[in-house]
Every structure is written in structure tokens, then in C-alpha cells.
Amino acid sequence: MAFLTFWASPITYKNMRNFKLIIVSITILSFCLKAAAQQTTPDTGKTTKVAKSLFVNAGLTYLSNLTYAGRKDITSVPVILPTLTLISTKGFFLNAIGYFDVNGSNSQTEGLSVTPGYVFSFDKSKEYGGAISATKYFITDASPIILSSFNATIDGQLYINPDKVVKLTVAGSYRFDKNNSNDIVNDAELSKEIWLLKTGPKKTDGLKITPDAMLFAGTQSFYQTYYSNSEVQQEITTPANNNSPINILFPNQPKQTIIDKTVTTEKQEEVRKYTLLALSGSAQLTYVIKT
């Protein structure tokens, strides 16, 4: 199966370098589709079709802003993500994603991620199920995309989609950061798959839109400013009164006074707590070919 996915505004190519990235990605997709062709094997002089045990999915995604848990880096840039996924009939899969920065003249390759995992279902109609996976990121530290701070993640999710009316998904992710600051992120998602155009002999291909709403929560680290008050003793010197004639001849000694003073100090501490992170919505547009 091949699919093209787009979020946000249409792609605008500002220079020929970005156009070359698209040509390369489409070429990769063509090879992937050929690799998924039906295999045959001879049997006593006859050609017998062998059931597939491995499927290949290829796709291309454009994102105007790449986010994680509903948030983006302040230097976020538009990216193109070519994807390739190998899926076995047993439920195991291996996914690879490339990250291409298409920010005008600064366009460049940012890296890739590799995700092995397992998809399972609790019923034959696959209305109840889930997935577990682990992702390793190979992205340059200086990359402007938010995933550049990640080393790896471990992810799991469960979903219910009764009668395929509305799909509810709950998920959890444990993130390993490059600065040894690990985080837990959870999300809950409501989505609905709406077919706009069905094609193919079995009406399983075509154009569909999937609007969804997601709620993110998790741990995050930030610095919080607070103020500390303390009582200190301070010595104050009061000058003597030198205006009288006697004091001119015999000056008085300055008077020493001890007082209590409140001193306020500004401090900062790193806070790490589980909290609501973001609420986001999207409408994913997908064109499916040869399901």
C-alpha cells in the first residue's frame, strides 16, 4: 500500500533543491511498490500463488510544523517525511522515517528514525487492539526540529473502534533525552475516518480525511523562580551631634546600633512534574493506492 499524507498548507517549493528531494522520495516509493509485488513459485510444472507474509507500505508526508506532544521547537521548520514500513502478517513491523528540512535555501537532510514494533488485535474485526514499539532517532544535534533532543522512545497504545464509528486511542511514551532527562508522555485521541472517494475493485482505495482531537499530558522540566526571606542583624553607625560648643572641643563618639533586617533573595529551582501539556486538532488527508 502506498499513501500520500498532507497536513496544514500546500507545499511551496522555493528552489530546485527542494524539488529534487521530492523526486528522490517518489523514486523510493516506486521501488517500494515493486518490492511488494506478488511472488510465485513453481509446483509440479504449475505456477502457484504464494500468500504474502510480508507487506510494504510507502508514504510521503509534508508538515508545516513538526510537533511532539502538541509542542514545537521555537526554530521549527517545514519538513518532508518519506516513510517505509515492512509489515508481517504476524503483526510485526519495521518502520523508517527520513527527515528533510524544506526551509527555503537552508534545506537539508536532518536525519532518520527507525521503529520496530508489534501490532495486535483482540478480535477478528480488529475493532479492539493496540501496538507496542521502540524508536531510535539519528538526528543531528543542531537540527531545528524538536526531535533532535531525543535519543529514543518506547511507546504503547490501546484503541477501541466499535462498528468503526469513532476511534478512541490511549497511548503512553517513555522518552530518553540526549541530556539524560527522561520524560513520560500520555495522550488520548478521538478520530473519525471519512471516505471522500472510493476506488478499486473492492472499494478499499481512494481519498479519505481523518479529523481528530488529541489531549497530551506528561512530565516536563522547567525552572521556577521563588523568593526567600531571611532575618539578618545589621550594625548601623549614628553620627554624634557636633553642633554644640562643647562637642567641638570634646567630640562625641559615633553611636553603634544593632538592628534586625529582612533580606529577600531571588532563587530558581528546577521543577519536574506531571501536567497537562497541550490540546491539538488536525485533519489528515490520505490517498490510498492498492490496499
C-alpha positions in Angstrom: 0.0 0.0 0.0 1.2 3.5 -0.8 -0.2 6.7 0.6 0.4 10.4 0.5 -0.4 12.4 3.5 -0.6 16.2 4.0 -1.2 18.5 6.9 -1.6 22.2 7.0 -0.9 24.3 3.9 0.1 23.0 0.5 3.8 22.6 -0.3 5.5 25.6 -1.8 8.9 24.8 -3.4 11.1 27.9 -3.2 14.1 26.4 -5.1 15.2 23.5 -7.2 16.8 21.7 -4.3 13.5 21.1 -2.6 12.1 19.8 -5.9 15.0 17.3 -6.1 14.0 16.0 -2.6 10.5 15.2 -3.9 11.9 13.4 -7.0 14.1 11.3 -4.8 11.3 10.4 -2.4 8.9 9.5 -5.3 11.6 7.2 -6.8 12.0 5.5 -3.5 8.2 4.9 -3.4 8.3 3.3 -6.9 10.9 0.8 -5.8 9.0 0.0 -2.6 5.8 -0.7 -4.6 7.7 -3.0 -6.9 9.2 -4.9 -3.9 5.7 -5.6 -2.7 4.6 -7.4 -6.0 3.1 -10.9 -5.7 5.6 -13.7 -5.7 5.0 -17.1 -7.4 6.8 -20.4 -7.1 6.7 -23.5 -9.4 4.9 -26.6 -8.2 5.0 -29.8 -10.4 5.1 -27.7 -13.5 2.3 -25.4 -12.3 2.6 -21.8 -11.2 1.0 -21.4 -7.8 0.5 -18.1 -6.0 2.1 -17.9 -2.6 0.3 -16.0 0.1 2.2 -12.9 1.1 3.9 -13.0 4.5 5.4 -9.5 4.2 3.8 -6.3 3.0 5.5 -3.0 2.2 3.9 0.4 2.9 5.5 3.6 1.5 4.4 7.1 2.1 5.3 10.8 1.9 4.2 13.4 4.5 4.5 17.1 4.5 4.3 19.0 7.8 4.4 22.8 8.0 5.5 22.4 11.7 6.7 19.2 13.2 5.4 18.9 16.7 5.8 16.5 19.6 3.1 16.2 22.3 1.4 19.2 20.8 4.5 21.4 21.0 7.2 22.6 18.6 10.6 24.0 18.8 11.0 27.8 18.5 13.1 27.2 15.4 10.6 24.8 13.9 10.7 24.5 10.1 8.5 22.7 7.5 9.6 19.2 6.8 9.0 16.3 4.3 8.9 12.8 5.8 9.3 9.9 3.4 8.3 6.7 5.2 8.9 3.0 4.6 7.2 0.3 6.6 7.6 -3.5 6.4 4.7 -5.4 7.9 4.4 -9.1 8.5 1.1 -11.0 8.7 2.0 -11.9 12.3 1.8 -8.3 13.3 5.5 -7.4 13.5 6.6 -4.3 11.6 9.7 -2.2 11.0 9.3 1.5 10.1 11.8 4.0 8.9 11.3 7.8 8.5 13.5 10.3 6.9 13.5 14.0 8.0 14.1 16.6 5.3 14.1 20.3 6.2 12.5 22.3 3.3 13.1 25.7 4.8 14.0 27.5 1.6 17.7 28.0 0.9 18.5 26.3 4.3 17.0 23.0 3.2 19.0 20.0 4.2 18.7 16.4 5.5 18.2 16.3 9.3 18.4 12.5 9.9 16.1 9.5 10.3 14.4 7.3 12.8 13.9 3.5 12.9 11.0 1.9 14.7 10.5 -1.9 15.2 7.1 -2.9 16.8 4.2 -5.2 17.0 0.5 -4.6 16.2 -2.2 -6.8 17.8 -5.9 -7.0 18.0 -8.3 -8.7 20.4 -11.0 -9.6 17.8 -11.2 -10.7 14.2 -12.8 -7.5 13.0 -9.9 -5.5 14.6 -12.1 -3.1 16.4 -10.2 -3.6 19.6 -6.4 -3.7 19.7 -3.1 -1.9 20.2 0.6 -1.7 19.4 3.9 -1.6 21.1 7.1 -0.2 19.6 10.5 1.4 20.2 12.1 4.2 18.2 15.7 5.1 17.8 16.5 8.6 16.5 19.5 9.5 14.4 19.1 13.3 14.1 21.8 15.9 14.2 22.1 17.9 17.5 22.0 21.2 15.6 18.8 20.3 13.8 15.9 22.9 14.1 13.3 20.1 14.6 12.1 19.2 18.1 13.0 15.6 17.8 16.7 16.4 17.7 16.8 16.3 21.5 15.7 12.6 21.5 17.8 9.5 21.8 14.9 7.0 21.8 11.3 6.4 22.9 9.4 3.4 24.0 5.7 3.6 23.0 2.5 1.6 23.6 -1.2 2.2 22.8 -4.6 0.7 23.0 -7.6 1.5 20.9 -11.3 0.8 20.6 -13.3 1.4 17.4 -16.7 -0.3 17.8 -18.5 -0.6 14.5 -15.8 1.7 13.1 -17.9 4.7 14.1 -15.4 6.7 16.3 -12.0 5.5 17.3 -10.6 6.1 20.8 -6.9 5.7 21.4 -4.9 6.0 24.6 -1.2 5.8 24.5 2.0 6.2 26.6 5.5 7.0 25.7 8.7 7.0 27.7 11.3 9.3 26.2 15.1 9.1 26.5 16.6 12.5 26.1 20.1 13.3 25.0 20.8 15.2 28.2 19.7 12.3 30.3 16.4 14.0 31.2 13.8 11.3 30.6 10.1 12.0 30.3 6.7 10.2 30.3 4.1 11.5 27.8 0.5 10.2 27.6 -2.2 11.1 25.0 -5.8 10.4 24.3 -7.2 10.7 20.8 -10.6 10.7 19.2 -10.6 10.2 15.4 -13.1 9.5 12.7 -12.2 8.1 9.2 -14.4 9.7 6.5 -14.1 8.4 2.9 -14.5 11.2 0.3 -13.9 8.9 -2.8 -13.6 5.1 -3.0 -11.9 3.4 -5.9 -10.6 0.0 -6.8 -12.4 -3.3 -7.4 -13.1 -3.8 -3.7 -13.7 -0.1 -3.0 -10.8 -0.1 -0.5 -8.7 2.5 -2.2 -9.3 6.2 -2.7 -9.3 9.5 -0.9 -10.2 9.9 2.8 -10.0 12.5 5.5 -9.4 11.7 9.2 -10.2 14.6 11.6 -9.0 14.0 15.2 -8.6 15.7 18.5 -5.8 14.8 20.9 -5.1 15.6 24.6 -1.5 15.4 25.8 -0.2 15.2 29.3 3.2 14.2 30.8 6.2 15.2 32.7 8.2 18.3 31.8 11.2 20.1 33.3 11.2 23.9 33.8 12.8 26.4 36.1 10.6 28.2 38.6 11.5 31.4 40.3 10.8 31.8 44.0 11.8 34.3 46.8 13.3 33.5 50.2 13.1 35.9 53.2 15.7 35.8 56.0 16.3 37.9 59.1 19.9 39.3 59.5 21.5 41.6 62.0 23.0 44.8 60.7 25.1 47.3 62.5 24.2 51.0 62.0 26.5 53.9 62.9 24.7 57.1 64.1 26.9 60.2 63.9 27.3 62.3 67.0 25.8 65.7 67.3 28.7 68.1 66.8 26.8 71.4 66.7 27.3 72.3 70.4 30.4 74.3 71.5 31.3 71.5 74.0 31.2 68.8 71.3 33.5 70.9 69.2 36.2 70.8 71.9 35.2 67.2 73.0 33.7 65.4 70.1 31.3 62.6 70.9 32.0 59.1 69.6 29.6 57.7 66.9 26.8 55.6 68.3 26.7 52.0 67.2 23.2 50.4 66.8 22.3 46.7 66.0 19.0 46.2 64.2 17.2 43.2 62.6 16.7 43.4 58.8 14.7 41.3 56.5 16.6 40.3 53.3 14.7 38.9 50.3 16.7 36.6 47.9 15.5 35.6 44.4 16.2 31.9 43.7 15.5 29.4 40.9 14.9 25.7 41.1 14.2 23.0 38.5 10.7 21.7 38.7 9.7 18.4 37.3 6.0 17.4 37.4 3.3 15.6 35.5 0.9 18.2 34.0 -1.4 18.9 31.0 0.8 19.7 28.0 -1.5 20.5 25.1 -4.7 20.0 23.2 -4.5 19.7 19.5 -6.6 19.0 16.4 -5.9 18.0 12.9 -7.4 16.8 9.7 -5.3 14.2 7.9 -5.9 13.8 4.2 -4.8 10.5 2.7 -5.0 9.0 -0.8 -4.7 5.2 -0.6 -3.5 3.1 -3.6 -3.6 -0.7 -3.9 -4.5 -1.5 -0.3 
